[in-house]
Structure formats: structure tokens, C-alpha cells
């Protein structure tokens, strides 16, 4: 047995050198191709695992960088917000000790320019013949009531409420100019706000601008407590017109009107040295201007078209501005032709602005006729009414002839008697029985 086993072992070992035995069974070795495939698959799996590790590491780094970036961004935003808040407080005069006047800038994009006509005297006096008599009397009463002594104000029951005026009239009657005259007469600082300049097509922008403008006015008034300020708002009807609900732009007009009325209330409450003068081409009773908004205005003053005396004074002033030689115009300005032409302007309803245009155009026509005239012959070519008449034809009909903005709605039944339709049922019944 032993010998046989040994022989068998030897013979088997010699025949198959790499034989593996499990439980006395022989397993043949793995083919080389299978081993190569196995090693290749293991290498691929290891490579994929290494890529996944690198991807995880890369995403981790990216996440860390993103978090750092967000933190930096939020930090910059916070710093910017704090700096902006400090700057706005400095501009508005609320931060620290209060901003200086030269640092107070309008946040609306419209810088208010203040003029001192009391020093410059570049506006005609309110007592000038160029101002209508009716307007002089109205302003005289307003100015006189503000110049009373404290004792006289108390005796007469005067109030400290500021005046808010609504100047209305045909276009070109000089409403803004009258506001300047009033400022000069009262020794006030003057600024003019043209509403179209602060309008905006963007939502809520116009109302914000109006609010900021009134804040700036209040700041200026408190800064100059010893001076009077006249604030003129041109074309106030841009926000005073009644716009039907649901109409295009109705919401923005309503917001702007609310901002305007709130601003006027704030001036009344915080200032006693500010007078607000607004101008409009709309009659306050024509049904177009919002009557509720008009309650804020304690003075509604019409600036009429010029009368004869005013037309003569305006023509005289505007012709002198043409720098025409005094010798050429002196005789004409004293002639009946001049007075007749002034009457014609008044009758036709020409405004101050239209009279100025006629005078300017007449000056151009007159100068054109002097082309080629020798210096020695100039005396033979004085200024004459024909140049004004030509200029009048060129400018056409007065705008007041076609302007319906100043028309007031009148009761069609002016006699006061009621028609059958206006009577009540009982009155109709009694009337039938009488018949």
C-alpha cells in the first residue's frame, strides 16, 4: 500500500506539477486568459473608485469655496447697506450733528435753485403798469396782512397759517412771472418747480420725488428761519385733474396728488415762513380740476388777460428790450396809433406772452427793412405800427379765442324757473289740476 501510494504520488506529481487538492479532489489551474480578464476588471474597478474619490474631494472643495463666496457677498452687502444708510442720514441732515447746507442734495434728481430777487431786482415791480390792477389789489391785501405787528395780528385775529395760492388764467398771462414779482415784493427767496420735470414713467417714482422735494423745502425753510420763501409749482393741474378710476395712469396720478397734498400739509405744520404759489391754465370751477384737492388752497386768484393800460405798458417794455433807438420809437409810443394797437390787442384777447412775441417779431421785421439803407438815411425810417400789424398777422389769432380750459360750466337754466320735468310729482299733479 505504501509503495503503491508513493508510486502514484510520484507519477501524479510528475505528470501535473501544479496540482491543488481539496478533499482529495484535483482542481485544474485557471487558464491564463481568464486570469488576465480578472486582473483587468479589478484594475477598472480600482480606477473608477479612485475617480469617485477625486470627484467627492473636488465637490467638497467647490462647496467650501461657494460658502466662502456667499459669506463674502453677504458681508459686502451688509457693509454697503450700512454705508448707504449713513450717507442717506448725512444727506438728509439726520445723522451725527446734521449735514451742512451744501451737502444737502435733492434725492429726486431735481435740484432746487433758489433766487433772491430782492437783491437782483431783475423783475418788474408788482406796482408796475405791466401788472393788472385787480391782481395788484389782491396781492396788496395778502402782503399787508402779513406785515402787521404781533399786537395788530392779535387784535385782528390773524393766524400763522401759510398762504397756498392757486393762480389760474389763460396760457401766457404771466402767472409764473407774477409769482416772481410777489417774491421780490416780499423780499423772499424764490424757487420754481416745473411739474413735468419731476414726472416719471416708472411706477411710484413721481410720488416719491414729490415727497422728497417737500422734505427739501422744509429743510431749507428751517435752515433760513429769518427769511421768507416762495415756492412756485408750475402746471399743478398735471396732478389736480380728475382722472376716472380704471383709466390709464389714474393710479399714478392719484398717488402723485396724495403726495402733493401731504407735502402741503407738512409745510403748514412745520413751517411759517413758506408761501406756496401754484399755477394752472384750468379754471377752478370748470369741473376738470379736483374740487377736493382745491380745498388745500386758501387763495384762488385769477391772472386776467391784459387790459389797455397793461397792454400799452407791456408793448413799451418789450419794444425797449429790442434795443431799437429811442429816437426811432419815441414819437410812435406817444402816438394815437400805438394806443389804438394796444386797444386792438386787448379786444382780441392777446396774452402777455403773445404781446412779447409780437414785439420781438416786429423788431425783426423792422431791422430787415433797414438792410441797404445808408446811415444818413436812417432817420427817414422810424419805427411804425405797420411792423406790429405784420407781426400780429404772422402770430395768428389769440390763443384765448380757442382755449376752453378757462370756460366755467354754467347752468343751462339761467333764468331760475323750473321746467315741467324739474317739478316734483305733487307739483306736476297740482299743475295738471289747475289746467
MIBA-585758 format. One record per residue (C-alpha): residue in one letter; y, z, x. Coordinates in steps of 0.5 Angstrom, whole numbers, padded with zeros to 4 digits, always signed. Last residue first. Example, Ala and Ser with C-alpha at 12.3 -4.5 7.8 and 13.67 -1.06 7.14 Angstrom:
# MIBA-585758
s-0002+0014+0027 a-0009+0016+0025 
END
This chain:
# MIBA-585758
x+0247-0032-0210 x+0248-0025-0210 x+0240-0024-0211 x+0239-0028-0205 x+0244-0024-0201 x+0241-0018-0203 x+0234-0021-0201 x+0236-0023-0194 x+0240-0016-0193 x+0233-0013-0194 x+0229-0017-0190 x+0234-0016-0184 x+0239-0022-0182 x+0239-0026-0176 x+0236-0032-0179 x+0241-0032-0184 x+0246-0033-0179 x+0250-0027-0176 x+0258-0027-0175 x+0260-0025-0168 x+0264-0031-0167 x+0261-0032-0160 x+0254-0034-0163 x+0252-0037-0157 x+0253-0031-0153 x+0255-0033-0146 x+0250-0033-0139 x+0255-0033-0134 x+0256-0039-0129 x+0257-0037-0122 x+0251-0040-0119 x+0252-0047-0123 x+0256-0050-0118 x+0258-0058-0120 x+0265-0057-0120 x+0265-0051-0115 x+0263-0056-0110 x+0270-0060-0110 x+0269-0067-0111 x+0269-0072-0104 x+0270-0070-0097 x+0272-0077-0095 x+0277-0077-0101 x+0280-0071-0099 x+0281-0073-0092 x+0285-0080-0095 x+0289-0075-0099 x+0291-0071-0093 x+0293-0077-0089 x+0297-0079-0094 x+0301-0073-0095 x+0305-0074-0088 x+0305-0073-0081 x+0311-0076-0077 x+0310-0083-0074 x+0317-0085-0072 x+0318-0079-0067 x+0312-0082-0064 x+0316-0089-0062 x+0318-0087-0055 x+0311-0084-0053 x+0309-0091-0055 x+0304-0092-0060 x+0297-0095-0058 x+0293-0090-0062 x+0297-0086-0066 x+0294-0088-0072 x+0287-0084-0070 x+0291-0078-0069 x+0293-0078-0076 x+0286-0079-0079 x+0283-0073-0074 x+0289-0068-0077 x+0287-0070-0084 x+0279-0069-0082 x+0281-0062-0080 x+0286-0060-0086 x+0281-0063-0091 x+0275-0059-0088 x+0280-0052-0088 x+0281-0054-0095 x+0274-0054-0096 x+0272-0048-0093 x+0278-0044-0097 x+0275-0047-0104 x+0277-0053-0108 x+0278-0052-0115 x+0281-0059-0117 x+0287-0055-0120 x+0288-0051-0114 x+0287-0057-0109 x+0292-0061-0114 x+0297-0055-0113 x+0297-0055-0106 x+0298-0063-0106 x+0304-0062-0110 x+0307-0056-0105 x+0306-0061-0100 x+0309-0067-0103 x+0315-0062-0105 x+0317-0062-0098 x+0317-0056-0093 x+0311-0057-0090 x+0312-0064-0089 x+0319-0063-0086 x+0316-0058-0081 x+0310-0063-0079 x+0312-0067-0074 x+0317-0063-0071 x+0311-0057-0070 x+0307-0062-0066 x+0300-0062-0069 x+0296-0057-0065 x+0290-0057-0071 x+0291-0050-0072 x+0297-0051-0075 x+0294-0055-0080 x+0289-0050-0082 x+0295-0044-0083 x+0299-0049-0087 x+0294-0051-0091 x+0291-0044-0092 x+0298-0041-0094 x+0299-0047-0099 x+0292-0046-0102 x+0294-0038-0103 x+0300-0040-0106 x+0297-0045-0111 x+0291-0040-0113 x+0285-0040-0108 x+0278-0040-0111 x+0276-0033-0113 x+0273-0027-0109 x+0269-0023-0114 x+0268-0016-0113 x+0262-0011-0115 x+0264-0004-0113 x+0259+0001-0114 x+0253-0003-0111 x+0246+0001-0112 x+0246-0001-0119 x+0245-0009-0117 x+0238-0008-0116 x+0236-0006-0123 x+0240-0012-0125 x+0236-0017-0121 x+0240-0023-0120 x+0239-0029-0124 x+0241-0027-0130 x+0248-0030-0129 x+0252-0023-0130 x+0252-0021-0122 x+0255-0028-0121 x+0251-0031-0115 x+0254-0034-0109 x+0253-0028-0105 x+0256-0023-0100 x+0254-0016-0098 x+0259-0011-0096 x+0256-0004-0093 x+0261+0001-0091 x+0259+0007-0086 x+0262+0013-0084 x+0259+0018-0089 x+0252+0017-0086 x+0245+0020-0087 x+0244+0020-0095 x+0248+0014-0097 x+0245+0010-0091 x+0238+0012-0093 x+0239+0010-0100 x+0242+0003-0097 x+0236+0003-0093 x+0231+0004-0099 x+0235-0001-0103 x+0233-0006-0097 x+0226-0004-0096 x+0225-0005-0104 x+0228-0012-0104 x+0224-0014-0098 x+0218-0012-0101 x+0219-0015-0108 x+0221-0022-0104 x+0214-0021-0100 x+0210-0020-0107 x+0214-0026-0110 x+0213-0031-0105 x+0209-0036-0109 x+0210-0034-0116 x+0205-0028-0119 x+0210-0024-0122 x+0217-0028-0123 x+0222-0028-0118 x+0229-0024-0120 x+0234-0026-0114 x+0236-0020-0110 x+0232-0021-0104 x+0235-0028-0102 x+0241-0026-0106 x+0244-0022-0100 x+0247-0028-0097 x+0251-0025-0092 x+0250-0017-0090 x+0256-0014-0088 x+0256-0008-0084 x+0263-0004-0084 x+0263+0002-0079 x+0268+0007-0079 x+0269+0011-0072 x+0269+0019-0071 x+0262+0019-0072 x+0260+0014-0067 x+0253+0016-0065 x+0251+0018-0072 x+0254+0011-0074 x+0250+0007-0069 x+0243+0011-0070 x+0244+0009-0078 x+0245+0002-0076 x+0239+0002-0072 x+0235+0005-0077 x+0238+0000-0082 x+0235-0006-0078 x+0228-0003-0077 x+0228-0002-0085 x+0230-0010-0085 x+0225-0012-0080 x+0219-0008-0083 x+0221-0012-0090 x+0221-0019-0086 x+0215-0018-0083 x+0210-0016-0089 x+0206-0022-0089 x+0209-0027-0084 x+0214-0033-0086 x+0220-0029-0083 x+0227-0027-0086 x+0231-0023-0081 x+0236-0029-0079 x+0236-0032-0086 x+0239-0025-0088 x+0245-0026-0084 x+0247-0019-0081 x+0254-0018-0080 x+0257-0013-0075 x+0264-0009-0075 x+0267-0003-0072 x+0273-0001-0077 x+0280+0000-0076 x+0281+0000-0084 x+0285-0006-0084 x+0281-0010-0079 x+0274-0008-0083 x+0277-0011-0089 x+0279-0017-0086 x+0272-0018-0083 x+0269-0017-0090 x+0274-0022-0093 x+0272-0027-0088 x+0265-0026-0090 x+0267-0028-0097 x+0271-0034-0095 x+0271-0038-0101 x+0267-0043-0098 x+0261-0042-0103 x+0263-0040-0110 x+0264-0032-0111 x+0261-0026-0110 x+0262-0019-0106 x+0257-0014-0108 x+0260-0008-0105 x+0257-0001-0102 x+0262+0004-0102 x+0260+0011-0098 x+0259+0017-0102 x+0264+0023-0100 x+0267+0024-0107 x+0274+0025-0109 x+0275+0029-0115 x+0283+0028-0115 x+0285+0035-0113 x+0279+0035-0108 x+0281+0029-0105 x+0288+0031-0105 x+0286+0037-0101 x+0282+0033-0096 x+0288+0028-0095 x+0287+0021-0098 x+0286+0015-0094 x+0279+0014-0097 x+0282+0013-0104 x+0288+0008-0101 x+0283+0004-0098 x+0279+0003-0104 x+0285+0002-0108 x+0288-0003-0103 x+0282-0007-0103 x+0282-0008-0111 x+0290-0010-0110 x+0289-0015-0105 x+0283-0019-0108 x+0287-0020-0114 x+0293-0023-0110 x+0288-0028-0106 x+0288-0027-0099 x+0292-0033-0095 x+0298-0030-0096 x+0297-0025-0091 x+0296-0017-0094 x+0289-0017-0091 x+0292-0019-0084 x+0289-0025-0081 x+0283-0024-0076 x+0284-0025-0069 x+0287-0018-0068 x+0282-0016-0062 x+0283-0008-0062 x+0283-0007-0070 x+0278-0013-0070 x+0272-0009-0066 x+0266-0013-0066 x+0259-0010-0066 x+0253-0015-0065 x+0247-0013-0068 x+0241-0015-0064 x+0236-0019-0068 x+0228-0019-0066 x+0227-0013-0071 x+0226-0008-0066 x+0233-0007-0064 x+0235-0004-0057 x+0237+0003-0056 x+0237+0003-0048 x+0245+0001-0048 x+0246+0007-0053 x+0242+0012-0049 x+0236+0015-0051 x+0234+0022-0053 x+0233+0028-0049 x+0226+0027-0049 x+0223+0022-0054 x+0227+0021-0061 x+0232+0016-0059 x+0228+0010-0062 x+0228+0006-0055 x+0225+0013-0052 x+0220+0014-0057 x+0218+0007-0057 x+0217+0007-0050 x+0213+0014-0050 x+0209+0011-0056 x+0208+0005-0051 x+0206+0009-0045 x+0201+0013-0049 x+0198+0007-0052 x+0197+0003-0046 x+0194+0009-0043 x+0189+0010-0048 x+0188+0002-0048 x+0187+0003-0040 x+0182+0008-0041 x+0178+0005-0047 x+0177-0001-0042 x+0175+0003-0036 x+0170+0006-0041 x+0167+0000-0043 x+0167-0003-0036 x+0163+0003-0034 x+0158+0002-0040 x+0157-0005-0038 x+0156-0004-0031 x+0150+0001-0033 x+0147-0003-0038 x+0147-0009-0032 x+0144-0004-0027 x+0138-0003-0032 x+0138-0010-0034 x+0136-0012-0027 x+0131-0006-0026 x+0128-0008-0032 x+0128-0015-0030 x+0125-0013-0023 x+0120-0009-0026 x+0118-0015-0030 x+0118-0020-0024 x+0113-0015-0020 x+0108-0015-0026 x+0108-0022-0027 x+0106-0023-0019 x+0101-0018-0020 x+0098-0021-0026 x+0098-0028-0022 x+0095-0025-0016 x+0089-0022-0020 x+0088-0029-0023 x+0088-0032-0017 x+0083-0027-0014 x+0078-0028-0020 x+0079-0035-0019 x+0077-0035-0012 x+0071-0030-0013 x+0068-0035-0019 x+0069-0041-0014 x+0065-0037-0008 x+0059-0035-0013 x+0058-0028-0014 x+0051-0026-0011 x+0044-0025-0014 x+0042-0019-0017 x+0035-0016-0016 x+0032-0011-0020 x+0029-0004-0017 x+0034+0000-0021 x+0040-0004-0018 x+0038-0008-0012 x+0043-0012-0008 x+0041-0018-0004 x+0045-0020+0002 x+0040-0023+0007 x+0035-0027+0002 x+0029-0029+0005 x+0028-0025+0011 x+0030-0019+0007 x+0024-0021+0002 x+0019-0022+0007 x+0021-0016+0010 x+0020-0012+0004 x+0014-0015+0002 x+0011-0014+0009 x+0013-0007+0009 x+0011-0006+0002 x+0004-0009+0003 x+0003-0004+0009 x+0005+0002+0005 x+0000+0000+0000 
END
